[in-house]
Amino acid sequence: MKSFTPSEISPRELHKILLSGVAPRPIALVGTADPRGNVNLSPYSFFNAFSSNPPVVAFGPAHRATDGTAKDTYTNLMATGECTISAVTHSMVEQSNLSSCMYPPDVDEFAKAGFTKRPSQDVKPPSVMESPFAMECRLVQMINLAPEIKTSGNMAICRVVRLHVSGSIFNGDVIDPHKIDLVGRMGLSWYVRASGKAVFELPQPHVNGIGIDGLPDHIRKSPILTGNNLAKLAGVERKPARNHDFIKFDASMQAEDFSLELNSGNPYGALYALLTGTPPPPEKLQEKLHKVAQVFLAQDKIEEAWQTLMLPL
Ligand SMILES: Cc1cc2nc3c(=O)[nH]c(=O)nc-3n(C[C@H](O)[C@H](O)[C@H](O)COP(=O)(O)O)c2cc1C
């Protein structure tokens, strides 16, 4: 494990490492306008939402690493206090990337990137029509993160004053991640597509679980069960009682090969093969029971996993 302070490596190296570790980041496609009405559009992945009540987002327009001058987004935002933020979807990612080119301040980056302007209602700069999710924002505070550094980062904290959400991304009253199909920025030039198999659901705990430190030793110290497996087991409010009917198998059950059953995702078959075949030595039996519990956990059958782990050796 390498361990170092930021001052031990160059700002360039630090930038690469920090952005690879703090990832994926959502991308704000920020629209601003100068006081004369020249519009600007640029992507920012130092971006997130920080509160929904009030609705507040922030992004980080750094001063240019080349000469420490302010980016047009920063200058416009400081002059007018207004911006729009459009979400970047997979179908817009190349055009968004194009809008990051360093065009002079009077060049319209909506036009350069081939985006259509959606007129705003409460601020002057337009948002991107091609984006199914856009926000009109007012600057709350611009924080210069290190005034003593010419090329310092800045943090633009903005209040959302209006949202535009396309009906096409809804499933009922919730935004469907597969329909909005967002992309995120990772380190270097890596991106991630936040839809399809990359997206999974993990509801937040609704009870205080017993915790991993509350698991019996033979489970907590298992060489088979992973941290994710243990966390699922530890999410129960109290340790389940043994259910003696758990291994009363159906009369029609037929299973002979433990590994075959396990590998085909059939934990009951694996248990049956294990308990009706020649018994392995206790330490092997424990290992196999943990493997069965792991398959139950992968199927979100927490109670069954517990019952498997509580079987006497
Ligand atoms: C996906 C992506 C994310 C970016 N994120 C940031 C960022 O968080 N902060 C930043 O200062 N520049 C970021 N950049 C670079 C700016 O978009 C770029 O400097 C832009 O041209 C600034 O333009 P402006 O001078 O017209 O405001 C990013 C570029 C891309 C392609």
The ligand as a Gaussian input file, in Angstrom:
#p B3LYP/6-31G(d) Opt

LIG

0 1
 C      -15.990000      15.270000     -18.828000
 C      -15.191000      16.484000     -18.472000
 C      -15.195000      16.914000     -17.173000
 C      -14.497000      18.064000     -16.802000
 N      -14.522000      18.458000     -15.507000
 C      -13.889000      19.608000     -15.140000
 C      -13.968000      20.072000     -13.799000
 O      -14.611000      19.467000     -12.935000
 N      -13.334000      21.232000     -13.493000
 C      -12.660000      21.958000     -14.439000
 O      -12.141000      23.002000     -14.105000
 N      -12.577000      21.535000     -15.708000
 C      -13.183000      20.389000     -16.098000
 N      -13.126000      19.960000     -17.394000
 C      -12.456000      20.821000     -18.368000
 C      -13.394000      21.967000     -18.766000
 O      -14.589000      21.469000     -19.327000
 C      -12.686000      22.817000     -19.789000
 O      -11.583000      23.458000     -19.199000
 C      -13.616000      23.792000     -20.396000
 O      -13.177000      24.123000     -21.667000
 C      -13.729000      25.101000     -19.692000
 O      -14.333000      25.948000     -20.647000
 P      -14.701000      27.449000     -20.449000
 O      -13.413000      28.236000     -20.399000
 O      -15.454000      27.711000     -21.721000
 O      -15.530000      27.579000     -19.230000
 C      -13.760000      18.798000     -17.790000
 C      -13.751000      18.333000     -19.100000
 C      -14.448000      17.199000     -19.448000
 C      -14.423000      16.714000     -20.855000

